[in-house]
Amino acid sequence: MLNKIHKIAVITDDVEGAVEFYTQTMGLKVSERLPNENDEDFVFMVDRDGFILELMPQKTMDAPLGFHHISFKEEDIYQTAEAMKAKGMAFAVEPQSAGVAGIHLGFLNGPNDVLLQLFHRKQ
């Protein structure tokens, strides 16, 4: 049903320090920054195969440090969400526009309360 794993997101209290670590130590490259008016940027980083690690600022997210969610890239998150609801899945955050960069997303809980994201970006 789901298309493919798109990215893993983590929350950090020092985005720039994390960027330095993942670029200098782990060899990732910054692919995009989404400006965040009241906090550090959201930063997307890629490995050599194109897998994405998203760094999310803790102050904005108001959530504990560390792992936040697994993201699945979908062509139509609204259609996928309806199919998942038909199988009994409930959404913590209904699919919607993120209001930035053409991104649409929704969140649901998987086993053991692992947060799962449906993600689509209009190019």
ZIZI-V367649 format. One record per pair of residues at least 12 apart in sequence whose ideal C-beta (glycine too) atoms are under 6 Angstrom apart, sorted by sequence separation. I is the first residue (numbers start at 1). J is the second residue. If there is no record, write none. Layout:
<<I | J> <I | J>>
This chain:
<<32 | 44> <43 | 55> <94 | 106> <105 | 117> <106 | 118> <31 | 44> <93 | 106> <42 | 56> <81 | 95> <93 | 107> <105 | 119> <30 | 45> <31 | 46> <91 | 106> <92 | 107> <92 | 108> <104 | 120> <28 | 45> <29 | 46> <40 | 57> <78 | 95> <91 | 108> <92 | 109> <39 | 57> <77 | 95> <103 | 121> <28 | 47> <89 | 108> <102 | 121> <39 | 59> <102 | 122> <39 | 60> <22 | 45> <19 | 43> <36 | 60> <15 | 40> <81 | 106> <77 | 104> <15 | 43> <77 | 106> <18 | 55> <80 | 118> <15 | 55> <77 | 118> <15 | 57> <12 | 55> <77 | 120> <74 | 118> <7 | 52> <8 | 53> <9 | 54> <11 | 56> <13 | 58> <69 | 115> <70 | 116> <71 | 117> <72 | 118> <73 | 119> <74 | 120> <7 | 54> <9 | 56> <11 | 58> <69 | 117> <71 | 119> <11 | 61> <11 | 63> <11 | 65> <10 | 67> <11 | 68> <10 | 68> <9 | 68> <9 | 69> <8 | 70> <7 | 71> <6 | 71> <6 | 72> <34 | 100> <6 | 73> <4 | 73> <2 | 72> <3 | 73> <3 | 74> <6 | 119>>
